[in-house]
Amino acid sequence: MHLRITLLAAARSSSLLDVRFEDDRPLDAAGWREAERAIPVYGHLAGAELRYCSPTLRCRETGEALGLRPIAQPALRECDMGRWRGRTFREVAACEPRAVDVWLADPHATPHGGESLFSFILRIGDWLDTRPGGEGEECPIAAVVEPTVLRAAAVYALKAPPHTYWRVDVHPLSAITLTGRAGDWMLGMDH
């Protein structure tokens, strides 16, 4: 079975403006407007055979704004940031500069007491690799996800080293499409 999985980054919320770890704030007014303006570009995703989203409020709201009516997937949650959850990068770097350096340098490190970057990328890859196929020749799947999830999926699909994660820049409402099957993905950029 050949799968086609489109991952769409959620519209912006205030949390994207102040970069908080694992923040679950809703879309802000600008995010709602951006999502509504994106309907002509991404509205076709509502026709996907399977429609998912990260469990955050902003992902669910983006999916609803686009008419997807997505099902929240716990496996598509952001990386577990432990005690750093809800804090900004700047706050954590000011209080725990050595821990931040370790976290950025070692993909297996968990100085925050949560999930390592390596484990996070594998979790997202496992979700990709276990998607069910549909009845047809190609099974279209859509998921509205946090930017961090989209980054992890790109790294996994490309079989790139984990530190590549820090080199993937994801903007609100940007998308990638993965085609293939478990362990054999091709990455396409959407526009």
Salt bridges, closest charged atoms under 4 A:
ASP18 OD2 - ARG20 NE 3.30
ASP18 OD1 - ARG25 NH2 3.03
GLU22 OE2 - ARG85 NE 3.90
ASP23 OD2 - ARG25 NE 2.53
ASP28 OD1 - ARG12 NE 3.90
GLU34 OE2 - ARG12 NE 3.63
GLU91 OE1 - ARG20 NH1 3.90
GLU96 OE1 - ARG83 NH2 2.74
GLU96 OE2 - ARG87 NH1 3.74
GLU115 OE1 - ARG123 NH2 2.75
GLU138 OE2 - HIS2 NE2 3.65
GLU146 OE1 - ARG58 NE 2.95
ASP169 OD2 - HIS171 NE2 3.29
